[in-house]
Amino acid sequence: MPLPLPVRQYRPLSTEEVFNLPLYEAPFLIDFRSKSEHAKSSLPFSRSFPLTHASSSLAKDVDTEGLNPRGEERKSNWLWESFLHWLDEELLDNPPDRTNLLVVYNSSGECIGSGLECPQPTRCAPHELLVNLVKGESIPGFERLKTICVIQHGLKAFQECFPYLILHPGRSVSDMIPYPQAVPLFDKQMYIGDRHIAASKKALADLNIKRVINVTKDIPNHFEIQTKEGEKQPEEGVRMVGKVRDSASPPGGHGPKRQASVSHSQSAEVLHNLSDKPKSLSLMYLRGPIDDVESAPLEGVLRMTWPFIKAALEAKERVLVHCSAGRSRSASVVLHALMQAQNISYHRALVLLQQARPQCKPNPGFARVLQKLEQAE
């Protein structure tokens, strides 16, 4: 029998999309695994509805052998009513505030990660519940709910990629820190953030960031490579004398300089520590010294940043792009990289980036520069 047209949207989430979820802005997360599995590892703020227990209770209350259509209906109704009863108890003390996104997951994404058509000969409990969530049954407390998301390959795959975002008996929600957003289509190699992320040793170490693009004039390069005791990595390349020059060796003269990339051999010196308290961190930096004003010389900065990003991608190194708020300057650099690497338009790149980080919005002058570069190619 064909499924009814879904009232809500079903959307599978990749591990990268789960990483970018605004967990602190209260999407409603439900863990379908057992209570013991949930206690050992879970996503922050997720709640446990153990479908393994529900399935065993279902087998006792409903004769599942040789189910006829009426038996299938009894099974579906029992599971849905059980879920609504659990949900009602969960919401007594902590109602969802303006929730329009609900995320469910199990261990491996089996059944529920494959869409609304169950791959099993008969519908399993997780898939049965997923269909009920999507097809438009009334859910008290979730009147604004628009999207049902499923972690496509389950918590196990996400934990392998981002173990520091998993709660366990030794790590609580109070131990969690903010992270930047992963830029789509770069396979977890490029991230965008603000000045706070740029100063977070743990966030950079956890993500194994090797290079940083600092698109400001004044924010320090907090963890730059030390070449000798007490001596910072030498600055070479662009001078600012009325405009930003290309990254080739500048002519002699005076004026502030930006920091250029370092050789691949130097990248071996980058230190990375995955412990909860990283002891040391040394990164390659590139500074794009502009203000967030429409007349700022963005085009000259982009001539520096794309080769730096391209070198990081080719070396399989992760790069963070940041400015002060992670909104305009850093977004412009990332958008240009998306346009160059993926051969897509400015507007398509902006849609993709805003899906990962909604606040990204280049100022009108930067937007005009990016659109002009798009038309010139």
C-alpha positions as CSV (number, residue, x, y, z in Angstrom):
1,M,0.0,0.0,0.0
2,P,1.5,3.4,-0.9
3,L,2.2,5.7,2.0
4,P,0.1,8.8,2.4
5,L,1.6,12.1,1.4
6,P,3.8,13.3,4.3
7,V,2.5,16.4,6.2
8,R,6.0,16.9,7.6
9,Q,9.3,16.7,5.8
10,Y,11.6,13.6,6.2
11,R,15.3,14.4,5.9
12,P,18.3,12.1,6.6
13,L,21.2,13.9,8.1
14,S,24.9,13.2,7.3
15,T,27.4,13.2,10.2
16,E,28.5,16.7,9.0
17,E,24.9,18.0,9.1
18,V,24.5,16.6,12.7
19,F,27.7,18.4,13.7
20,N,26.2,21.7,12.4
21,L,22.9,21.2,14.3
22,P,22.3,24.1,16.7
23,L,22.0,21.7,19.7
24,Y,21.9,24.6,22.1
25,E,18.8,26.0,20.3
26,A,16.6,23.1,21.3
27,P,15.9,20.8,18.4
28,F,14.2,17.8,20.0
29,L,16.4,14.7,19.9
30,I,15.2,11.2,20.6
31,D,17.4,8.2,21.1
32,F,15.7,4.9,20.0
33,R,18.5,2.7,21.5
34,S,18.2,1.0,24.9
35,K,18.5,3.0,28.1
36,S,21.8,1.4,28.9
37,E,23.2,2.4,25.6
38,H,21.9,5.9,26.1
39,A,23.6,6.1,29.5
40,K,26.9,5.1,28.0
41,S,26.9,7.5,25.1
42,S,24.4,10.0,23.7
43,L,24.0,13.4,21.9
44,P,23.6,16.4,24.2
45,F,20.0,17.1,25.2
46,S,18.7,13.9,23.7
47,R,16.0,11.9,25.4
48,S,15.7,8.1,25.6
49,F,12.7,6.3,24.1
50,P,14.1,2.7,24.0
51,L,12.4,1.0,21.1
52,T,14.0,-2.3,22.0
53,H,11.9,-2.3,25.2
54,A,8.9,-1.1,23.3
55,S,9.3,-3.9,20.8
56,S,9.5,-6.6,23.5
57,S,6.5,-5.2,25.3
58,L,4.7,-5.1,21.9
59,A,5.4,-8.8,21.4
60,K,3.7,-9.6,24.8
61,D,0.7,-7.4,24.3
62,V,0.0,-8.2,20.6
63,D,0.1,-11.5,18.8
64,T,2.7,-10.8,16.1
65,E,2.6,-14.2,14.5
66,G,0.7,-14.3,11.2
67,L,-0.5,-10.8,11.5
68,N,-3.5,-9.9,9.4
69,P,-4.2,-6.3,8.4
70,R,-6.1,-5.8,11.6
71,G,-3.2,-7.1,13.6
72,E,-0.8,-4.8,11.8
73,E,-3.2,-1.9,12.7
74,R,-3.3,-2.9,16.4
75,K,0.5,-3.1,16.4
76,S,0.9,0.4,14.9
77,N,-1.7,1.9,17.2
78,W,-0.1,0.4,20.3
79,L,3.4,1.7,19.4
80,W,2.1,5.2,18.6
81,E,0.1,5.4,21.8
82,S,3.0,4.2,23.8
83,F,5.2,6.9,22.2
84,L,2.7,9.7,22.9
85,H,2.4,8.6,26.5
86,W,6.1,8.7,26.9
87,L,6.3,12.1,25.2
88,D,3.6,13.5,27.4
89,E,5.6,12.5,30.5
90,E,8.8,14.0,29.0
91,L,7.2,17.3,28.3
92,L,5.7,17.8,31.8
93,D,8.7,19.6,33.2
94,N,10.5,20.6,30.0
95,P,8.2,21.5,27.2
96,P,9.7,22.2,23.7
97,D,9.9,25.9,23.1
98,R,8.9,26.7,19.4
99,T,10.3,23.4,18.3
100,N,10.1,22.9,14.5
101,L,12.8,20.2,14.2
102,L,12.8,16.7,15.7
103,V,15.8,14.4,15.3
104,V,15.8,10.7,15.9
105,Y,18.6,8.2,15.9
106,N,19.6,4.7,16.7
107,S,22.9,2.9,16.7
108,S,23.6,2.4,13.0
109,G,20.8,4.1,11.2
110,E,19.4,0.7,10.2
111,C,15.8,0.9,8.8
112,I,15.1,4.5,9.8
113,G,18.1,5.9,7.8
114,S,16.8,4.4,4.6
115,G,13.7,6.5,4.1
116,L,10.0,6.0,4.5
117,E,10.0,2.6,2.7
118,C,11.1,0.0,5.2
119,P,13.7,-2.4,3.8
120,Q,12.6,-5.2,6.1
121,P,9.9,-7.7,5.0
122,T,7.7,-6.4,7.8
123,R,8.0,-3.0,9.4
124,C,10.2,-2.9,12.4
125,A,9.3,-0.7,15.4
126,P,11.7,2.1,14.6
127,H,10.4,2.4,11.1
128,E,6.8,2.1,12.2
129,L,7.3,5.0,14.6
130,L,9.1,7.1,12.0
131,V,6.3,6.8,9.5
132,N,3.8,7.9,12.1
133,L,5.9,10.9,13.0
134,V,6.2,12.0,9.3
135,K,2.7,11.3,8.0
136,G,1.0,13.9,10.1
137,E,-0.5,12.4,13.2
138,S,-1.2,15.0,15.8
139,I,1.6,15.4,18.3
140,P,0.6,17.4,21.4
141,G,3.2,20.0,22.2
142,F,4.7,19.9,18.6
143,E,2.2,22.0,16.7
144,R,5.0,23.9,14.9
145,L,6.9,20.7,14.0
146,K,7.9,20.8,10.3
147,T,10.8,18.4,9.8
148,I,11.6,14.9,11.1
149,C,15.4,14.3,10.7
150,V,17.1,11.0,11.0
151,I,20.9,10.5,11.6
152,Q,21.5,8.5,8.5
153,H,24.2,6.2,9.6
154,G,23.4,6.3,13.3
155,L,25.2,7.5,16.4
156,K,28.1,5.1,15.9
157,A,29.2,6.8,12.7
158,F,28.8,10.3,14.2
159,Q,30.8,9.3,17.3
160,E,33.7,8.0,15.1
161,C,33.9,11.4,13.4
162,F,33.2,13.7,16.3
163,P,33.8,11.8,19.6
164,Y,34.1,15.1,21.6
165,L,30.4,15.9,21.0
166,I,29.2,12.7,22.7
167,L,28.1,12.6,26.3
168,H,29.2,9.7,28.5
169,P,29.5,9.1,32.2
170,G,32.7,11.2,32.3
171,R,31.4,14.1,30.3
172,S,28.2,16.1,30.9
173,V,26.5,18.9,29.1
174,S,28.3,21.4,31.3
175,D,31.6,20.2,29.8
176,M,30.6,20.9,26.2
177,I,32.1,23.9,24.3
178,P,31.1,25.7,21.1
179,Y,32.6,24.5,17.8
180,P,32.7,26.1,14.4
181,Q,30.4,25.0,11.5
182,A,31.7,22.6,8.9
183,V,31.4,24.1,5.4
184,P,29.3,21.9,3.1
185,L,30.9,20.0,0.2
186,F,34.4,20.0,1.7
187,D,34.2,16.6,3.4
188,K,34.8,18.1,6.9
189,Q,38.0,19.9,5.8
190,M,36.9,23.5,6.1
191,Y,35.2,25.3,9.0
192,I,33.9,28.8,9.7
193,G,33.6,30.5,13.0
194,D,34.1,33.7,15.0
195,R,36.7,35.2,17.3
196,H,35.8,33.0,20.2
197,I,36.3,29.9,18.2
198,A,39.7,31.2,17.0
199,A,40.8,31.5,20.6
200,S,39.5,28.1,21.7
201,K,42.5,25.7,21.9
202,K,40.3,22.7,22.6
203,A,38.0,23.3,19.7
204,L,40.9,23.7,17.2
205,A,42.7,20.7,18.7
206,D,39.6,18.5,18.7
207,L,38.9,19.3,15.0
208,N,42.6,18.8,14.1
209,I,42.8,22.2,12.5
210,K,46.1,22.8,10.8
211,R,45.6,26.2,9.1
212,V,43.7,29.3,10.1
213,I,42.6,32.2,7.9
214,N,42.1,35.3,10.1
215,V,40.1,37.9,8.1
216,T,40.6,40.8,10.5
217,K,43.2,43.5,11.2
218,D,43.3,43.2,15.0
219,I,42.4,39.8,16.3
220,P,45.6,37.9,17.3
221,N,46.8,34.8,15.7
222,H,46.6,32.9,19.0
223,F,48.5,29.7,18.2
224,E,51.0,30.6,15.4
225,I,54.0,28.5,14.7
226,Q,57.1,29.4,16.7
227,T,60.3,29.1,14.6
228,K,62.8,29.8,17.3
229,E,62.4,30.4,21.0
230,G,60.4,33.5,21.5
231,E,60.3,34.3,17.8
232,K,57.1,34.2,15.8
233,Q,56.7,32.7,12.3
234,P,58.1,35.3,9.9
235,E,55.6,37.5,8.1
236,E,55.9,37.8,4.3
237,G,53.8,38.7,1.3
238,V,51.2,41.3,1.1
239,R,51.6,44.9,2.2
240,M,48.8,47.4,2.6
241,V,49.7,50.6,0.8
242,G,46.3,52.0,-0.3
243,K,45.2,48.5,-1.4
244,V,45.8,44.8,-0.7
245,R,48.4,43.4,-3.0
246,D,48.7,39.9,-4.4
247,S,50.6,37.3,-2.3
248,A,53.8,37.4,-4.4
249,S,56.9,38.9,-2.8
250,P,56.2,42.6,-2.4
251,P,58.5,45.4,-3.5
252,G,60.6,47.1,-0.9
253,G,59.0,49.7,1.2
254,H,57.2,50.3,4.4
255,G,53.8,49.4,5.8
256,P,52.1,46.6,7.7
257,K,52.4,43.1,6.3
258,R,50.1,40.2,6.4
259,Q,51.3,36.7,7.3
260,A,51.8,34.3,4.4
261,S,51.5,30.5,4.2
262,V,54.4,28.3,5.2
263,S,55.9,25.4,3.3
264,H,54.6,21.8,3.4
265,S,57.7,20.8,5.3
266,Q,56.8,23.2,8.1
267,S,53.3,21.7,8.3
268,A,54.9,18.6,9.9
269,E,55.7,20.8,12.9
270,V,52.0,21.4,13.6
271,L,51.1,19.8,16.9
272,H,47.8,18.2,17.6
273,N,46.4,17.0,20.9
274,L,43.1,15.2,21.2
275,S,42.9,15.2,24.9
276,D,40.3,17.2,26.8
277,K,43.0,19.7,27.8
278,P,45.4,20.1,24.9
279,K,48.8,21.2,26.1
280,S,50.1,22.8,22.9
281,L,49.0,23.9,19.5
282,S,50.9,25.5,16.7
283,L,49.1,26.5,13.5
284,M,49.8,28.0,10.1
285,Y,48.1,31.4,9.7
286,L,47.1,33.7,6.9
287,R,45.8,37.1,7.7
288,G,43.4,39.0,5.4
289,P,43.6,42.5,7.0
290,I,40.4,44.2,6.1
291,D,37.5,45.8,7.9
292,D,33.8,44.7,7.4
293,V,32.9,47.7,5.3
294,E,31.6,47.7,1.7
295,S,34.7,49.5,0.3
296,A,37.2,47.1,1.9
297,P,39.6,45.5,-0.7
298,L,38.1,42.0,-0.6
299,E,39.3,41.0,-4.0
300,G,43.0,41.3,-3.0
301,V,42.3,39.1,0.1
302,L,40.6,36.5,-2.1
303,R,43.7,36.2,-4.3
304,M,45.6,35.2,-1.1
305,T,43.0,33.0,0.6
306,W,42.0,30.6,-2.2
307,P,45.6,29.3,-2.9
308,F,46.0,28.9,0.9
309,I,42.8,26.9,1.1
310,K,43.6,24.9,-2.0
311,A,47.0,23.9,-0.6
312,A,45.3,22.8,2.6
313,L,42.7,20.7,0.7
314,E,45.4,19.0,-1.4
315,A,47.4,18.2,1.7
316,K,44.3,16.8,3.5
317,E,44.7,19.5,6.2
318,R,41.7,21.1,7.9
319,V,41.4,24.9,7.8
320,L,39.4,27.3,9.9
321,V,38.2,30.6,8.4
322,H,37.2,33.3,10.9
323,C,36.6,37.0,11.4
324,S,35.1,38.7,14.4
325,A,31.5,37.6,14.2
326,G,31.8,34.8,11.6
327,R,29.2,36.6,9.5
328,S,30.5,38.8,6.6
329,R,34.3,38.7,6.1
330,S,34.9,35.0,6.8
331,A,31.7,34.1,4.9
332,S,33.0,36.0,1.8
333,V,36.2,34.0,1.9
334,V,34.4,30.7,2.3
335,L,31.8,31.5,-0.4
336,H,34.6,32.3,-2.8
337,A,36.2,28.9,-2.0
338,L,32.9,27.1,-2.6
339,M,32.5,28.9,-5.9
340,Q,36.1,28.0,-7.0
341,A,36.2,24.4,-5.7
342,Q,32.7,23.4,-6.7
343,N,32.1,25.5,-9.7
344,I,28.8,26.9,-8.4
345,S,27.2,30.3,-8.4
346,Y,27.4,32.8,-5.6
347,H,23.7,32.3,-4.7
348,R,24.0,28.5,-4.7
349,A,27.1,28.8,-2.4
350,L,25.3,31.2,-0.1
351,V,22.3,28.8,0.3
352,L,24.6,26.0,1.1
353,L,26.7,28.0,3.6
354,Q,23.6,29.4,5.3
355,Q,22.3,25.9,5.8
356,A,25.4,25.2,7.9
357,R,25.7,28.7,9.5
358,P,22.5,30.8,9.1
359,Q,24.0,34.1,10.2
360,C,26.4,34.2,7.3
361,K,25.7,37.2,5.1
362,P,28.4,39.2,3.3
363,N,27.9,43.0,3.4
364,P,26.5,44.4,0.1
365,G,30.0,45.5,-1.2
366,F,31.4,42.0,-0.6
367,A,28.4,40.4,-2.3
368,R,28.9,42.6,-5.4
369,V,32.6,41.6,-5.5
370,L,31.7,37.9,-5.4
371,Q,29.0,38.3,-8.0
372,K,31.5,40.2,-10.2
373,L,34.0,37.4,-9.9
374,E,31.4,34.9,-10.8
375,Q,30.5,36.7,-14.0
376,A,34.2,37.0,-15.0
377,E,34.8,33.3,-14.9
